Amino acid sequence: MLKRYFPILEWVRIYDLNMLSSDLIAALIVTIMLIPQSLAYALLAGLPAEVGLYASILPLIAYTVFGTSRALAVGPVAIVSLMTAAAVGNIAQQGTDAYVLAAITLAFISGVILLLMGFFRLGLFANFLSHPVISGFISASAIIIAASQLKHIFGVETSGHNLSDILLGLSKQLEHINIPTFIIGISAVIFLFCSRTYLKTALLDMGVKARLADIIGKTGPVLVVIITILTTWIGDLENQGVRVIGDIPQGLPSLTLPQLDAEIWQQLFISALLISIVGFVESVSVAQTLAAKRRQRISPDQELIGLGASNIASSLSGGLPVTGGFSRSVVNFEAGAETPAAGAFTAAGIALVTLFLTPLIFFLPKATLAATIIVAVLSLVDLAALKRTWIYSKRDFSAMLVTLIMTLTQGVELGIIAGVALSIFLHLHRTSTPHSALVGKVPGTQHFRNIDRHEVDTQKHMLTLRIDESLYFANARYLEDRIYALVSLNPAVKHLILMCPAVNLIDASALESLEAINARLKDSEVLFHLSEVKGPVMDKLKRSHFLNDLTGQVFLSQYDAWEALRNTAETASLDV
């Protein structure tokens, strides 16, 4: 029981010096990467820069104790920061203490939700977020995030939580662009794009090992931070209108408590639930991918607990909601992290920064952090997925497109709610009219296939309907209508067999429909049979009176039914 809830007890027993050295190296690299990211994502959420640093200390330690992934790097991420800004912006004004306190409360509520989901093993709820919905949501959110940072690139003031509001606000401020800020911002964007695209190749051409070149190639944000800090300081650009981070309090975060106001909790609950689910899906996707590369495994339910503990820890230390970041986790993995202890060492590195190095960040331009965010999130935009999904599935395409458009036009919360709602509706619609087919015997075999697709043998007096979906309340009426139509179109039929190889469930509504079908076919002098019923489904049927009243038989295989019920070799085409 202890090992289930405290995975640290599993790996700490085998921890050795080799693991320690690998974790320390990975932690150093991730710390360097996390410093500008944590500052940037705090600003993206509308919070003071130091909040991002606070959210990168205790949460990492909490995940070290409760998390199961050896490589996942927990902390502030772009999508969750944007969702935080959208949620908290409905509660308080940016720049106020109430805004910060609402963000802290949001992190706490998210943590509680994740913990409860973990304890009750409710990770399956994340399955309601289909991949097309997630893809559309992430692409749209990335576009909104990039657009929202243009104000820092241009050095103007604007606001908005959807693309149209942001662009409209920017258009009204173009005449007030601050030229030094614009030069810094554009230069930083170009530098970061080039370092991401060409730096690794250049290092490889110079003979640097592939792994080291890849890691150095990802440290571009640190280089651009150092360069722009020096440029702003030496050129006294702050007095020319370049907005800088300014004073960041030195020292470790103090203990903070969330608001215990029922009304505030009620207002933030839906947002916290969405942040929890989106963060969990993102984290588990990354963690499972990295674990598979080393033939390791993670526990999704325990990951809920790990992320829940991390968010509560973030709240208690004055931070914002956190989750596992894709880019940081990949860097952590490629840098050689062996255990979650790498996260604890990263937390120690961030703690040292807050203790001793924050004065050095005073002259860091906000345009630099905006450039860091823009370059990071644009890699998440995958509009080509729209074409791929359109070709493969029009239903999934519609869910992706609605999510994309709603997120861009109405904001992140309504976007993802609309996507999930449409996905569920489309699933219910599909399963309410399940695929079914009349089947016949493939000559010379014991196999049965769709009569419209294959040359098969059929019997005039016998119909076999294969149903390719579980039977439940949404499609029970459809099954009745389908069978009644078949019998009316084929007056010579004496046996109707329901072939059930894909039926994993028959609920109470469907059972009543089967009873109604059996009674009506009896009145029509047609015997009703079942074939290939799965064991668990059969067990449930045995607990009802249906089998006692069944006019026909239950056959183990469709071939058994064919052999038992055919009384002539005559084949005929069916009017379907």
MARKOL-543283 format. One record per residue (C-alpha): x, y, z. Coordinates in Angstrom, 1 decimal, always signed. Example, Ala and Ser with C-alpha at 12.3 -4.5 7.8 and 13.67 -1.06 7.14 Angstrom:
MARKOL-543283
@x=+12.3; y=-4.5; z=+7.8
@x=+13.7; y=-1.1; z=+7.1
//
This chain:
MARKOL-543283
@x=+0.0; y=+0.0; z=+0.0
@x=+2.8; y=+2.4; z=+0.9
@x=+4.7; y=+1.7; z=-2.4
@x=+1.5; y=+2.3; z=-4.4
@x=+1.0; y=+5.8; z=-3.0
@x=+4.7; y=+6.5; z=-2.5
@x=+6.6; y=+5.3; z=-5.6
@x=+9.8; y=+6.9; z=-4.3
@x=+10.1; y=+3.8; z=-2.1
@x=+10.5; y=+1.6; z=-5.2
@x=+13.5; y=+3.4; z=-6.8
@x=+15.2; y=+4.8; z=-3.7
@x=+16.3; y=+1.3; z=-2.7
@x=+18.4; y=+0.9; z=-5.8
@x=+19.7; y=+4.5; z=-6.0
@x=+23.4; y=+4.7; z=-6.5
@x=+26.2; y=+7.1; z=-7.5
@x=+25.7; y=+6.5; z=-11.2
@x=+22.1; y=+7.5; z=-11.0
@x=+23.0; y=+10.5; z=-8.8
@x=+25.4; y=+11.8; z=-11.3
@x=+23.0; y=+11.3; z=-14.2
@x=+20.2; y=+13.0; z=-12.3
@x=+22.4; y=+16.0; z=-11.3
@x=+23.5; y=+16.6; z=-14.9
@x=+19.9; y=+16.4; z=-16.1
@x=+18.8; y=+18.7; z=-13.3
@x=+21.4; y=+21.3; z=-14.2
@x=+20.3; y=+21.4; z=-17.8
@x=+16.5; y=+21.5; z=-17.0
@x=+17.1; y=+24.2; z=-14.4
@x=+18.8; y=+26.4; z=-17.0
@x=+15.9; y=+25.8; z=-19.3
@x=+13.2; y=+26.2; z=-16.7
@x=+14.3; y=+29.7; z=-15.4
@x=+13.1; y=+31.7; z=-18.5
@x=+10.2; y=+29.4; z=-19.0
@x=+8.9; y=+29.7; z=-15.5
@x=+9.2; y=+33.5; z=-15.6
@x=+7.5; y=+33.6; z=-19.0
@x=+4.6; y=+31.4; z=-18.2
@x=+3.9; y=+33.3; z=-15.0
@x=+3.6; y=+36.5; z=-17.1
@x=+1.4; y=+34.6; z=-19.6
@x=-0.9; y=+33.8; z=-16.7
@x=-1.0; y=+37.5; z=-15.8
@x=+1.0; y=+36.9; z=-12.6
@x=+4.2; y=+38.4; z=-11.2
@x=+7.3; y=+36.7; z=-12.6
@x=+8.4; y=+35.3; z=-9.3
@x=+5.2; y=+33.2; z=-9.1
@x=+6.6; y=+31.1; z=-11.9
@x=+9.7; y=+30.4; z=-9.9
@x=+7.7; y=+29.5; z=-6.8
@x=+5.7; y=+27.0; z=-8.9
@x=+9.0; y=+25.3; z=-9.9
@x=+10.2; y=+24.4; z=-6.4
@x=+7.8; y=+22.5; z=-4.1
@x=+5.8; y=+21.0; z=-6.9
@x=+8.9; y=+19.3; z=-8.3
@x=+9.7; y=+17.9; z=-4.8
@x=+6.1; y=+16.7; z=-4.4
@x=+6.2; y=+14.9; z=-7.8
@x=+9.5; y=+13.3; z=-6.8
@x=+7.8; y=+11.6; z=-3.9
@x=+4.4; y=+10.7; z=-5.5
@x=+5.1; y=+10.5; z=-9.3
@x=+5.9; y=+7.3; z=-11.3
@x=+7.6; y=+8.7; z=-14.4
@x=+11.4; y=+8.7; z=-14.3
@x=+11.6; y=+11.6; z=-16.8
@x=+8.6; y=+13.9; z=-16.5
@x=+9.5; y=+17.5; z=-15.6
@x=+6.7; y=+19.2; z=-13.7
@x=+6.2; y=+22.9; z=-13.7
@x=+4.3; y=+25.8; z=-15.4
@x=+3.3; y=+25.1; z=-19.0
@x=+1.9; y=+27.4; z=-21.7
@x=-1.5; y=+25.9; z=-22.1
@x=-2.3; y=+25.7; z=-18.4
@x=-1.0; y=+29.2; z=-17.9
@x=-3.4; y=+30.5; z=-20.6
@x=-6.3; y=+28.6; z=-19.0
@x=-5.3; y=+30.1; z=-15.6
@x=-5.4; y=+33.6; z=-17.1
@x=-8.8; y=+32.9; z=-18.6
@x=-10.2; y=+31.5; z=-15.4
@x=-8.8; y=+34.0; z=-12.9
@x=-9.5; y=+36.9; z=-15.1
@x=-13.2; y=+36.3; z=-14.4
@x=-12.6; y=+36.7; z=-10.7
@x=-10.2; y=+39.6; z=-10.3
@x=-8.2; y=+42.3; z=-12.1
@x=-4.7; y=+41.5; z=-13.2
@x=-2.0; y=+43.1; z=-11.1
@x=-4.1; y=+42.9; z=-7.9
@x=-3.5; y=+40.8; z=-4.8
@x=-7.0; y=+39.2; z=-5.4
@x=-5.8; y=+38.0; z=-8.8
@x=-2.7; y=+36.3; z=-7.4
@x=-4.8; y=+34.7; z=-4.6
@x=-7.4; y=+33.5; z=-7.0
@x=-4.6; y=+31.8; z=-9.1
@x=-3.3; y=+30.2; z=-5.9
@x=-6.8; y=+28.9; z=-5.1
@x=-7.2; y=+27.6; z=-8.6
@x=-4.0; y=+25.6; z=-8.2
@x=-5.3; y=+24.2; z=-4.9
@x=-8.7; y=+23.2; z=-6.3
@x=-7.0; y=+21.5; z=-9.3
@x=-4.8; y=+19.6; z=-6.9
@x=-7.7; y=+18.4; z=-4.8
@x=-9.6; y=+17.3; z=-8.0
@x=-6.5; y=+15.4; z=-9.2
@x=-6.0; y=+13.7; z=-5.8
@x=-9.6; y=+12.6; z=-5.6
@x=-9.5; y=+11.3; z=-9.2
@x=-6.3; y=+9.4; z=-8.3
@x=-7.7; y=+7.9; z=-5.1
@x=-10.9; y=+6.7; z=-6.8
@x=-9.0; y=+5.6; z=-10.0
@x=-10.8; y=+8.0; z=-12.2
@x=-8.1; y=+8.5; z=-14.8
@x=-10.5; y=+7.0; z=-17.4
@x=-12.3; y=+10.4; z=-17.4
@x=-9.4; y=+11.8; z=-19.4
@x=-10.6; y=+9.4; z=-22.2
@x=-13.4; y=+11.8; z=-22.9
@x=-10.8; y=+14.1; z=-24.4
@x=-10.3; y=+12.5; z=-27.8
@x=-7.1; y=+13.1; z=-29.7
@x=-8.8; y=+15.3; z=-32.4
@x=-10.3; y=+17.5; z=-29.7
@x=-6.9; y=+17.7; z=-27.9
@x=-5.1; y=+18.5; z=-31.2
@x=-7.6; y=+21.2; z=-32.1
@x=-7.5; y=+22.7; z=-28.6
@x=-3.7; y=+22.8; z=-28.4
@x=-3.3; y=+24.3; z=-31.9
@x=-5.9; y=+27.0; z=-31.2
@x=-4.5; y=+27.7; z=-27.8
@x=-0.9; y=+28.0; z=-29.2
@x=-2.2; y=+30.5; z=-31.7
@x=-3.9; y=+32.5; z=-29.0
@x=-0.8; y=+32.4; z=-26.8
@x=+1.5; y=+33.5; z=-29.6
@x=-0.9; y=+36.4; z=-30.5
@x=-1.3; y=+37.4; z=-26.8
@x=+2.5; y=+37.9; z=-26.6
@x=+2.7; y=+40.3; z=-29.5
@x=+1.8; y=+43.2; z=-27.2
@x=+5.2; y=+42.6; z=-25.4
@x=+7.0; y=+42.3; z=-28.7
@x=+5.5; y=+45.7; z=-29.8
@x=+5.7; y=+47.3; z=-26.4
@x=+2.0; y=+48.2; z=-26.2
@x=-0.9; y=+47.5; z=-23.8
@x=-3.8; y=+45.3; z=-24.9
@x=-5.9; y=+42.4; z=-23.6
@x=-8.3; y=+39.7; z=-24.6
@x=-8.9; y=+36.0; z=-24.2
@x=-9.7; y=+35.1; z=-27.8
@x=-8.0; y=+35.7; z=-31.1
@x=-10.3; y=+38.4; z=-32.4
@x=-10.2; y=+40.5; z=-29.3
@x=-6.4; y=+40.3; z=-29.1
@x=-5.9; y=+41.2; z=-32.8
@x=-8.4; y=+44.0; z=-32.6
@x=-6.7; y=+45.4; z=-29.5
@x=-3.3; y=+45.2; z=-31.2
@x=-4.6; y=+47.0; z=-34.4
@x=-5.6; y=+50.0; z=-32.3
@x=-2.2; y=+50.2; z=-30.6
@x=+0.1; y=+49.9; z=-33.7
@x=+0.9; y=+53.6; z=-33.8
@x=+2.3; y=+53.3; z=-30.2
@x=+4.9; y=+50.7; z=-31.0
@x=+8.1; y=+51.1; z=-29.0
@x=+10.9; y=+50.7; z=-31.5
@x=+13.7; y=+49.4; z=-29.1
@x=+11.3; y=+46.9; z=-27.6
@x=+10.3; y=+45.8; z=-31.1
@x=+13.9; y=+45.3; z=-32.2
@x=+14.7; y=+43.3; z=-29.1
@x=+11.5; y=+41.1; z=-29.5
@x=+12.0; y=+40.4; z=-33.2
@x=+15.7; y=+39.7; z=-32.7
@x=+15.0; y=+37.3; z=-29.9
@x=+12.3; y=+35.5; z=-32.0
@x=+14.7; y=+35.1; z=-35.0
@x=+17.6; y=+34.0; z=-32.7
@x=+15.4; y=+31.4; z=-31.0
@x=+14.1; y=+30.0; z=-34.3
@x=+17.6; y=+29.9; z=-35.8
@x=+19.1; y=+28.3; z=-32.7
@x=+16.3; y=+25.7; z=-32.6
@x=+16.6; y=+24.9; z=-36.3
@x=+20.3; y=+25.4; z=-37.2
@x=+22.4; y=+25.4; z=-33.9
@x=+22.3; y=+21.6; z=-33.5
@x=+23.3; y=+21.0; z=-37.1
@x=+26.2; y=+23.5; z=-36.8
@x=+27.4; y=+21.8; z=-33.6
@x=+27.2; y=+18.4; z=-35.3
@x=+29.2; y=+19.7; z=-38.2
@x=+31.8; y=+20.9; z=-35.7
@x=+32.1; y=+17.3; z=-34.4
@x=+30.0; y=+17.7; z=-31.2
@x=+28.3; y=+14.5; z=-30.1
@x=+24.7; y=+14.2; z=-31.1
@x=+23.3; y=+14.0; z=-27.6
@x=+25.3; y=+17.1; z=-26.4
@x=+24.5; y=+19.0; z=-29.6
@x=+20.8; y=+18.4; z=-29.1
@x=+20.9; y=+19.6; z=-25.5
@x=+22.9; y=+22.7; z=-26.3
@x=+20.5; y=+23.4; z=-29.1
@x=+17.7; y=+23.6; z=-26.6
@x=+19.5; y=+26.2; z=-24.4
@x=+18.9; y=+29.0; z=-26.8
@x=+16.4; y=+30.7; z=-24.4
@x=+19.2; y=+31.0; z=-21.8
@x=+21.5; y=+32.6; z=-24.3
@x=+19.0; y=+35.1; z=-25.5
@x=+18.1; y=+36.0; z=-21.9
@x=+21.7; y=+36.8; z=-21.1
@x=+22.3; y=+38.8; z=-24.3
@x=+19.1; y=+40.9; z=-23.9
@x=+19.7; y=+41.6; z=-20.2
@x=+23.2; y=+42.9; z=-21.0
@x=+21.9; y=+44.9; z=-23.9
@x=+19.1; y=+46.5; z=-21.9
@x=+21.5; y=+47.3; z=-19.0
@x=+24.3; y=+48.7; z=-21.0
@x=+22.1; y=+50.6; z=-23.4
@x=+19.9; y=+52.0; z=-20.6
@x=+16.9; y=+50.9; z=-22.7
@x=+14.6; y=+50.9; z=-19.7
@x=+14.5; y=+54.7; z=-19.9
@x=+13.6; y=+54.4; z=-23.6
@x=+10.4; y=+52.6; z=-22.8
@x=+11.6; y=+48.9; z=-22.8
@x=+9.6; y=+47.1; z=-20.2
@x=+11.7; y=+44.9; z=-18.0
@x=+10.9; y=+42.3; z=-15.3
@x=+12.1; y=+44.7; z=-12.6
@x=+12.5; y=+43.7; z=-8.9
@x=+11.8; y=+40.1; z=-8.1
@x=+11.7; y=+39.3; z=-4.4
@x=+14.7; y=+37.4; z=-3.2
@x=+14.3; y=+34.4; z=-1.0
@x=+12.2; y=+31.2; z=-0.9
@x=+8.4; y=+31.5; z=-1.1
@x=+6.5; y=+31.8; z=+2.1
@x=+3.6; y=+29.6; z=+3.1
@x=+0.4; y=+30.7; z=+1.5
@x=-3.2; y=+29.5; z=+1.9
@x=-5.9; y=+29.4; z=-0.7
@x=-9.2; y=+31.3; z=-0.3
@x=-11.7; y=+29.3; z=+1.6
@x=-14.7; y=+31.2; z=+0.1
@x=-17.4; y=+28.8; z=-1.2
@x=-18.5; y=+31.3; z=-3.9
@x=-14.9; y=+31.6; z=-5.2
@x=-14.6; y=+27.8; z=-5.3
@x=-17.8; y=+27.5; z=-7.1
@x=-16.7; y=+30.1; z=-9.7
@x=-13.4; y=+28.3; z=-10.2
@x=-14.5; y=+24.7; z=-10.1
@x=-15.2; y=+24.1; z=-13.8
@x=-12.0; y=+25.8; z=-14.8
@x=-10.0; y=+23.8; z=-12.3
@x=-11.6; y=+20.6; z=-13.6
@x=-10.7; y=+21.4; z=-17.2
@x=-7.2; y=+22.4; z=-16.2
@x=-6.8; y=+19.2; z=-14.2
@x=-8.0; y=+17.0; z=-17.1
@x=-6.0; y=+18.8; z=-19.8
@x=-2.9; y=+18.8; z=-17.7
@x=-3.3; y=+15.2; z=-16.8
@x=-3.7; y=+14.2; z=-20.5
@x=-0.7; y=+16.2; z=-21.5
@x=+1.5; y=+14.8; z=-18.7
@x=+0.5; y=+11.1; z=-19.1
@x=+1.0; y=+11.3; z=-22.9
@x=+4.5; y=+12.6; z=-22.5
@x=+5.3; y=+10.2; z=-19.5
@x=+4.0; y=+7.1; z=-21.3
@x=+6.0; y=+8.0; z=-24.5
@x=+9.3; y=+8.5; z=-22.6
@x=+8.7; y=+5.4; z=-20.4
@x=+8.2; y=+3.2; z=-23.4
@x=+11.6; y=+4.2; z=-24.8
@x=+13.2; y=+2.7; z=-21.7
@x=+10.8; y=-0.2; z=-21.3
@x=+9.5; y=+1.3; z=-18.1
@x=+5.9; y=+1.8; z=-17.1
@x=+3.9; y=+4.5; z=-15.3
@x=+0.7; y=+4.3; z=-13.3
@x=-1.9; y=+6.7; z=-14.7
@x=-3.9; y=+6.7; z=-11.5
@x=-0.8; y=+7.3; z=-9.4
@x=+0.1; y=+10.1; z=-11.8
@x=-3.1; y=+11.8; z=-10.9
@x=-2.0; y=+11.7; z=-7.3
@x=+1.5; y=+12.9; z=-8.2
@x=+0.1; y=+15.9; z=-10.2
@x=-2.5; y=+16.6; z=-7.5
@x=+0.2; y=+16.8; z=-4.8
@x=+2.3; y=+19.0; z=-7.1
@x=-0.6; y=+21.5; z=-7.6
@x=-1.4; y=+21.6; z=-3.8
@x=+2.3; y=+22.1; z=-3.2
@x=+2.4; y=+24.9; z=-5.7
@x=-0.6; y=+26.5; z=-4.1
@x=+0.9; y=+26.4; z=-0.6
@x=+4.1; y=+28.0; z=-1.9
@x=+2.4; y=+30.9; z=-3.8
@x=+2.5; y=+29.3; z=-7.3
@x=+0.1; y=+28.7; z=-10.2
@x=-1.3; y=+25.4; z=-11.5
@x=+1.4; y=+23.1; z=-12.9
@x=+1.7; y=+19.9; z=-15.0
@x=+4.2; y=+17.9; z=-16.9
@x=+5.8; y=+19.9; z=-19.7
@x=+6.6; y=+18.3; z=-23.1
@x=+9.8; y=+20.1; z=-24.0
@x=+11.3; y=+20.1; z=-20.5
@x=+10.5; y=+16.4; z=-20.1
@x=+12.1; y=+15.5; z=-23.4
@x=+15.2; y=+17.5; z=-22.4
@x=+15.2; y=+15.8; z=-19.0
@x=+15.0; y=+12.4; z=-20.7
@x=+17.7; y=+13.1; z=-23.2
@x=+20.0; y=+14.6; z=-20.6
@x=+20.0; y=+11.2; z=-18.9
@x=+17.6; y=+11.6; z=-15.9
@x=+17.4; y=+8.2; z=-14.3
@x=+14.8; y=+8.8; z=-11.5
@x=+12.3; y=+11.5; z=-10.3
@x=+15.1; y=+12.7; z=-8.1
@x=+16.3; y=+14.8; z=-11.0
@x=+13.1; y=+16.9; z=-10.4
@x=+14.1; y=+17.5; z=-6.8
@x=+17.6; y=+18.6; z=-7.8
@x=+16.0; y=+21.0; z=-10.4
@x=+13.8; y=+22.4; z=-7.5
@x=+17.0; y=+23.0; z=-5.5
@x=+18.5; y=+24.8; z=-8.5
@x=+15.5; y=+27.1; z=-8.8
@x=+15.5; y=+27.7; z=-5.1
@x=+19.2; y=+28.9; z=-5.4
@x=+18.1; y=+31.2; z=-8.2
@x=+15.4; y=+32.8; z=-6.0
@x=+17.8; y=+33.1; z=-3.2
@x=+20.8; y=+34.7; z=-5.0
@x=+20.3; y=+35.5; z=-8.6
@x=+17.0; y=+37.4; z=-8.9
@x=+18.7; y=+40.8; z=-8.9
@x=+20.5; y=+39.8; z=-12.1
@x=+17.1; y=+39.4; z=-13.8
@x=+16.0; y=+43.0; z=-13.2
@x=+16.9; y=+44.2; z=-16.7
@x=+15.3; y=+41.2; z=-18.5
@x=+13.0; y=+42.6; z=-21.2
@x=+9.5; y=+41.3; z=-21.2
@x=+9.8; y=+41.1; z=-24.9
@x=+12.5; y=+38.4; z=-24.5
@x=+10.1; y=+36.2; z=-22.4
@x=+7.4; y=+36.9; z=-25.0
@x=+9.7; y=+35.7; z=-27.7
@x=+10.5; y=+32.6; z=-25.7
@x=+6.8; y=+31.8; z=-25.4
@x=+6.0; y=+32.4; z=-29.1
@x=+8.8; y=+30.1; z=-30.3
@x=+7.9; y=+27.4; z=-27.8
@x=+4.1; y=+27.3; z=-28.6
@x=+4.2; y=+27.7; z=-32.4
@x=+5.8; y=+24.2; z=-32.5
@x=+2.5; y=+23.0; z=-31.0
@x=+0.4; y=+24.2; z=-33.9
@x=-0.5; y=+21.3; z=-36.2
@x=-3.0; y=+22.6; z=-38.8
@x=-2.0; y=+19.8; z=-41.1
@x=-3.8; y=+17.4; z=-38.7
@x=-7.1; y=+18.9; z=-40.0
@x=-6.4; y=+17.5; z=-43.5
@x=-5.3; y=+14.1; z=-42.1
@x=-8.3; y=+13.8; z=-40.0
@x=-10.7; y=+15.0; z=-42.8
@x=-9.4; y=+12.2; z=-45.0
@x=-9.7; y=+9.6; z=-42.3
@x=-12.8; y=+10.5; z=-40.4
@x=-15.3; y=+13.3; z=-41.1
@x=-16.8; y=+12.9; z=-37.6
@x=-13.4; y=+13.4; z=-35.9
@x=-12.7; y=+16.3; z=-38.2
@x=-15.9; y=+18.0; z=-37.2
@x=-15.0; y=+17.7; z=-33.5
@x=-11.4; y=+19.0; z=-34.2
@x=-12.7; y=+21.9; z=-36.3
@x=-15.4; y=+23.0; z=-33.8
@x=-12.8; y=+22.9; z=-31.0
@x=-10.3; y=+24.9; z=-33.0
@x=-12.9; y=+27.6; z=-34.0
@x=-14.6; y=+27.8; z=-30.6
@x=-11.2; y=+28.1; z=-28.8
@x=-10.0; y=+30.8; z=-31.2
@x=-13.3; y=+32.8; z=-31.1
@x=-14.8; y=+32.2; z=-27.7
@x=-11.8; y=+31.3; z=-25.5
@x=-10.1; y=+28.2; z=-24.1
@x=-12.8; y=+27.0; z=-21.7
@x=-15.7; y=+27.2; z=-24.1
@x=-13.5; y=+25.7; z=-26.8
@x=-12.7; y=+22.5; z=-25.0
@x=-16.2; y=+22.2; z=-23.5
@x=-17.6; y=+22.4; z=-27.0
@x=-15.1; y=+19.9; z=-28.3
@x=-15.8; y=+17.3; z=-25.6
@x=-19.6; y=+17.8; z=-25.9
@x=-19.5; y=+17.3; z=-29.7
@x=-17.3; y=+14.2; z=-29.3
@x=-19.7; y=+12.6; z=-26.9
@x=-22.7; y=+13.5; z=-29.1
@x=-21.0; y=+12.1; z=-32.2
@x=-20.1; y=+8.9; z=-30.2
@x=-23.7; y=+8.5; z=-29.1
@x=-25.0; y=+9.2; z=-32.6
@x=-22.6; y=+6.6; z=-34.1
@x=-23.4; y=+3.9; z=-31.6
@x=-27.1; y=+4.7; z=-31.7
@x=-27.1; y=+3.5; z=-35.4
@x=-24.5; y=+0.8; z=-35.2
@x=-23.1; y=-0.9; z=-38.3
@x=-24.9; y=-4.2; z=-38.9
@x=-24.9; y=-6.6; z=-41.8
@x=-26.6; y=-9.7; z=-43.2
@x=-24.0; y=-12.4; z=-43.5
@x=-23.6; y=-15.6; z=-45.3
@x=-21.2; y=-18.5; z=-45.4
@x=-18.0; y=-18.2; z=-47.4
@x=-18.0; y=-21.3; z=-49.6
@x=-15.7; y=-24.1; z=-48.4
@x=-15.0; y=-22.4; z=-45.1
@x=-16.6; y=-21.9; z=-41.7
@x=-16.4; y=-18.1; z=-42.0
@x=-19.3; y=-15.7; z=-42.4
@x=-19.1; y=-12.4; z=-44.2
@x=-21.3; y=-9.5; z=-45.4
@x=-23.5; y=-10.5; z=-48.3
@x=-23.0; y=-7.1; z=-49.9
@x=-19.2; y=-7.4; z=-49.9
@x=-18.5; y=-11.1; z=-50.6
@x=-19.8; y=-14.0; z=-52.7
@x=-21.4; y=-16.1; z=-49.9
@x=-23.9; y=-18.9; z=-49.5
@x=-27.3; y=-18.0; z=-47.9
@x=-30.4; y=-19.9; z=-47.0
@x=-33.8; y=-18.6; z=-48.0
@x=-35.4; y=-19.7; z=-44.8
@x=-32.6; y=-18.3; z=-42.5
@x=-31.4; y=-14.8; z=-41.9
@x=-28.2; y=-14.0; z=-39.9
@x=-27.8; y=-10.4; z=-38.8
@x=-24.4; y=-9.5; z=-37.4
@x=-24.4; y=-6.5; z=-35.0
@x=-21.1; y=-4.7; z=-34.7
@x=-21.7; y=-2.8; z=-31.5
@x=-22.6; y=-3.3; z=-27.9
@x=-26.4; y=-3.1; z=-27.3
@x=-27.5; y=-0.3; z=-24.9
@x=-30.3; y=+2.1; z=-24.5
@x=-29.3; y=+4.4; z=-27.4
@x=-29.4; y=+1.7; z=-30.1
@x=-32.0; y=-0.8; z=-28.7
@x=-34.8; y=+0.7; z=-30.7
@x=-32.7; y=+0.7; z=-33.9
@x=-32.1; y=-3.0; z=-33.5
@x=-35.8; y=-3.7; z=-33.2
@x=-36.6; y=-1.7; z=-36.3
@x=-33.8; y=-3.3; z=-38.3
@x=-35.0; y=-6.9; z=-37.5
@x=-38.7; y=-6.1; z=-38.1
@x=-37.8; y=-4.6; z=-41.5
@x=-35.7; y=-7.7; z=-42.5
@x=-38.5; y=-10.1; z=-41.5
@x=-41.2; y=-8.2; z=-43.4
@x=-39.0; y=-8.0; z=-46.5
@x=-38.3; y=-11.8; z=-46.4
@x=-41.6; y=-13.7; z=-45.8
@x=-40.0; y=-17.1; z=-46.4
@x=-37.7; y=-16.7; z=-43.4
@x=-38.2; y=-19.1; z=-40.5
@x=-35.1; y=-18.5; z=-38.5
@x=-33.4; y=-15.2; z=-37.5
@x=-30.0; y=-15.4; z=-35.9
@x=-28.5; y=-12.4; z=-34.2
@x=-24.7; y=-12.9; z=-34.5
@x=-23.0; y=-11.1; z=-31.6
@x=-19.1; y=-11.3; z=-31.9
@x=-18.7; y=-7.5; z=-31.3
@x=-21.3; y=-7.3; z=-28.5
@x=-19.5; y=-6.6; z=-25.2
@x=-22.5; y=-5.4; z=-23.3
@x=-26.3; y=-5.8; z=-23.3
@x=-27.9; y=-3.3; z=-20.8
@x=-31.4; y=-3.4; z=-19.3
@x=-32.9; y=-1.4; z=-22.2
@x=-31.4; y=-3.6; z=-24.8
@x=-32.5; y=-6.7; z=-22.9
@x=-36.1; y=-5.5; z=-23.0
@x=-35.7; y=-4.9; z=-26.8
@x=-34.5; y=-8.5; z=-27.2
@x=-37.5; y=-9.8; z=-25.3
@x=-39.8; y=-7.7; z=-27.5
@x=-38.1; y=-9.0; z=-30.6
@x=-38.4; y=-12.6; z=-29.4
@x=-42.1; y=-12.1; z=-28.7
@x=-42.9; y=-10.4; z=-32.0
@x=-41.0; y=-13.0; z=-34.0
@x=-42.8; y=-15.7; z=-32.2
@x=-46.1; y=-14.2; z=-33.3
@x=-44.7; y=-14.2; z=-36.9
@x=-43.7; y=-17.9; z=-36.5
@x=-40.0; y=-17.0; z=-36.8
@x=-37.6; y=-18.6; z=-34.3
@x=-35.1; y=-16.1; z=-32.7
@x=-31.5; y=-17.4; z=-32.2
@x=-28.2; y=-16.0; z=-30.9
@x=-24.7; y=-16.9; z=-31.9
@x=-21.2; y=-16.1; z=-30.7
@x=-22.3; y=-14.5; z=-27.5
@x=-19.4; y=-13.6; z=-25.2
@x=-19.0; y=-15.2; z=-21.8
@x=-19.6; y=-12.0; z=-19.7
@x=-22.6; y=-11.1; z=-21.7
@x=-24.0; y=-14.7; z=-21.5
@x=-23.5; y=-14.6; z=-17.7
@x=-25.7; y=-11.5; z=-17.5
@x=-28.4; y=-13.0; z=-19.7
@x=-28.5; y=-16.1; z=-17.5
@x=-29.6; y=-13.8; z=-14.6
@x=-32.7; y=-12.9; z=-16.6
@x=-35.8; y=-14.8; z=-17.9
@x=-34.8; y=-14.1; z=-21.5
@x=-33.1; y=-17.4; z=-22.2
@x=-36.0; y=-19.3; z=-20.7
@x=-38.4; y=-17.5; z=-23.1
@x=-36.1; y=-17.6; z=-26.1
@x=-37.9; y=-19.4; z=-29.0
@x=-34.6; y=-20.5; z=-30.6
@x=-31.2; y=-21.5; z=-29.3
@x=-27.9; y=-19.9; z=-28.4
@x=-25.1; y=-21.3; z=-30.5
@x=-21.4; y=-21.2; z=-29.7
@x=-20.5; y=-20.3; z=-33.2
@x=-22.3; y=-19.1; z=-36.3
@x=-21.1; y=-22.2; z=-38.2
@x=-22.9; y=-24.4; z=-35.5
@x=-26.1; y=-22.4; z=-36.1
@x=-25.7; y=-22.8; z=-39.9
@x=-25.3; y=-26.5; z=-39.7
@x=-28.1; y=-27.0; z=-37.2
@x=-30.7; y=-24.9; z=-39.0
@x=-30.1; y=-25.5; z=-42.7
@x=-32.4; y=-28.2; z=-44.1
@x=-31.7; y=-27.6; z=-47.8
@x=-28.7; y=-26.8; z=-49.8
@x=-30.6; y=-24.2; z=-51.8
@x=-29.1; y=-20.8; z=-51.9
@x=-30.9; y=-17.6; z=-52.7
@x=-30.3; y=-13.9; z=-52.8
@x=-32.1; y=-11.9; z=-50.1
@x=-34.2; y=-8.8; z=-50.5
@x=-32.4; y=-6.4; z=-48.1
//
